[in-house]
Amino acid sequence: MRRFERGKVLVVLLFLISSVIAARGDDEAPNNKVLKAKQAAAVRKFRELDARKKAAAAAAGPRVKLVNADVIMLDNGIAMPREQAREQITKLFKVELAYVRRVCELTPKQTEEVAAAAVGSIDSVMKHFGRNNRRRARRAAPVVGGQALTGDVRSLVVAEVGKIVREHLQSKQVTRYAVELAKRDEHFRRSTVQLFVARIDEKLCLTAEQRQELFQTLLDDWRDQYGMTVEILLQNHEYVPQVSSGPLMEILDDYQKKIWPTLRKLGPQRHGAFGMGGNAQLADDFDLPGEEPAAEPQPQPGQAEAFAR
């Protein structure tokens, strides 16, 4: 399609140039007939290119149909198999529901109701990605297995689980979950800021007062994207986190201010729905309708002997 667009632009430019020359009069353009012939040829070429573009578009059909219904379009333009996406989302739901069961001390009946409601919520999240498909689909994308969902999918899942809790549990259980959720978020923020301060301290040799001031500044000026830097930062010790320079500059001394621009920095990055710890054992022992009961985790080779020591 881009080739057609470039051709149309060239044809229009040729037409305009020839029109300007022709308008200067016969005395300045003795070959006026030749110019008119070129104009006519340009018009024919323009119409030909336009007709070819329309024919190609008609043969391809509506743009949204270029994306297979069995894939999910990721932020990076890669198409991920829909079943793989559903598997990852289901895993996140089970992790959060296992947390709800422990925090709220669900009865067997409540567990059954929550599990049934979760299936519908998973469908809702999948529809959310379907809407993303329509927004991002401009042409067919390569389907790549082994990809991970991008974006802050955890927040989306936690919001859906929160709806389930409010609809199916008692008020005291809803309050308990909300309180624990707030504590969990606060702990995550403080731990992230502590990591940031420690990494910056390694490179700039902060004083005790600077560390305390920087910790409080980052905590007060918390941004959600900070949480999307943690996993990749832990794997790359040569980097420092990308934070707001304004407040930081007020804390650093003159020498540290000169060093800061030379450091390699990492901004927010999301390594899929589960982060980089693909082999981590998650507490997802919450069974959904139609699933086999969760198997007890088996110790890795040599793990039992290590504990015995």
Secondary structure as UniProt FT lines:
FT   HELIX           2..23
FT   TURN            26..28
FT   TURN            30..31
FT   HELIX           32..60
FT   HELIX           63..66
FT   TURN            69..70
FT   STRAND          71..73
FT   TURN            75..76
FT   STRAND          79..81
FT   HELIX           82..104
FT   HELIX           108..136
FT   TURN            145..146
FT   HELIX           153..168
FT   HELIX           171..204
FT   HELIX           208..220
FT   HELIX           224..228
FT   HELIX           230..235
FT   TURN            237..238
FT   STRAND          240..241
FT   HELIX           245..251
FT   HELIX           254..259
FT   HELIX           260..262
FT   STRAND          265..266
FT   TURN            273..276
FT   TURN            278..279
FT   TURN            289..290
FT   TURN            301..302
FT   HELIX           303..308
//
